[in-house]
């Protein structure tokens, strides 16, 4: 009886430790943020950052010629307290969702007015507008997807690709 209780106690303790370890694992695509101050006002992009994990990303996991959620999980959100010029778009202050259409040689950035949806719930009728992005091939692969706002550009970087578009306050 004592041996059985001791075995049960050890098993329960091992399960609890295993369960606690599982809860502390980082998500596969953790939350990330790109932020800049333009004209004294904050511009923020909230997204989830997936990793390559030995997969083919561009043209594979992220297919060419199709709308991509531009990150993982919930839709990528742009919140701006100032009016912006993003490529050819004049975007008023507010909250938007960003999608892209990647291709080998060029990308299209989509600024969409729908908010709060899961990343794959794209509604083209809610597009504010679209603008072309410049694409360049990187010499070294980037493991985790990164969105950046700096030097007057919005950049999307992952695997061997960087797509960018001018971004300035109006």
N, C-alpha and C positions, 0 to 999 in steps of 0.2 A: 504494500500500500504506500509506504513512504517512498519507495523507489519510483512508483507510478506518479506520485505527486511531484517528485523532483524532476522527472522527465517532462511532465506537463508544464511545469514552471519554466524550465530551460527552453522548451519549444515555444512557449508564449513570449518569452523574452526575446528570443531570436526573431520571431515574427514581428514583434513591435519594433525592433531595431531595423529590420529590413524595410518595414512599412515607413518608418521615419526617414530612412535614406531615400526611398522612392519619392516622398513628398518634397525633398530638398533638391531634386534634380532640376536643372535649368530647362526651360521649355526649348523645344527644337528650334523655334523661331521667336526669340524673346522680343519684347517691346523695345523700340528704339525711337530716337527723336533727333530731328535736325532743327536747329534754331538759329535765327539771326535777328539783329536789330537793324531795321532800315528806316531812315527818316525818324529815328527815335522811337519807333514802334516795333513790336515783336511779330515775327513771322515764324510759325512753328509747323513742322510736318511730323505727325505721329504715324508710325508704321511698325510692322513686325519684320524682323531681319532674319530671313532664312539663310542657311549655310549650304555650301556646295556638297559636302559629304560624299566626294568621289563620283558625283553624278554629272552628266552633261547638262548644262543649264540652258544656254542660248541655243535655240533650235531643238531642244530636247524637252526638259522640264518646263521651260518657258518657250512655247512654240512661236515660230515666226508668223507674222501676218494675222495674229489673233489678239484680242483685247486681253491684257494681263493686269491683274490686281495691283501690280507694282509693290510687291512685298509678299506677306503671307497673312493668313488669318483674317481679321477684320479689315475693311477697306482702309487704304492709306488716306489720312486726313490732312489737308492744308488749312491752317487757320491764320488769317492775316488781319492785323489791326490797321493796315495801311493799304491803299490802292497799289496794285502791282502791274508792271509790264512783265509778262512771261512770254518770251518769244514774240509772236505777233499778237498776242492776246492782251487786252487791257482788263484786268481782273479787279473789281471793286473789293474793298475790305469785306471780310466775311469768312465763312467756313465752306470748304469744298472737298470733294474726293478726287484723288489723282489716279488715273489709269494710264497705261501706255499700250501702244501697239509696236512691239519690237520687230525689226527686220535685220538682216545681215548688215546692210549699209546705212540704214536710216531708221529712226524711231519717230513715232507720233506721241506727243503728250496730250492727254485728254483731261480737261478740267471739268468736273461734273458737279452739279448742284445738289445731288442726293447726298444725304448724310446718315451716319449711324448704321449702315448696312454691313453685312458680311462681304468680304472682298470679292466674291464671285457673283454677287447680285448687282450686275451692271445694267443700267437702264439708259440706253443711248438717247432717248427722248429728253433726258435731264442734262445732256451735255451743255455746258456753258460755251465751250469752244475747244478747238484743237490747234496745236502748233507743232512744227517740225523740230526735232532734236538732232544735234550733231553727234555722230558716233565715231569713237576711235578704239582701236585695239590696244590693249595693255600688254606690256612686256612680261609682267608677272601676274599670275592669277590671284584674284581676291576671293578668299574663302567665304566671307559673310557679306551679304548684300548691304550696301551703305547708300543712304541718301545724304547729300551735303548741300549746304547753301553757303557759298563763299566766293569772293572775288567777282561778284556780279553774275554768278551762275548757279543754277540748280543742277546738280549732278546725281546720276544714278550709276552706281558702280557694282559690278558683280562678275565673277569668273574672269574672262579676258576682255570685258567690254565696259566702256564708260560712255554713257549718253548724257549730253548736256544741252542746256538751253539758257539764254540770257535771262536773268531775273533781276529787276530793279524796282525801286519804289517810284511811284508817280507823284 
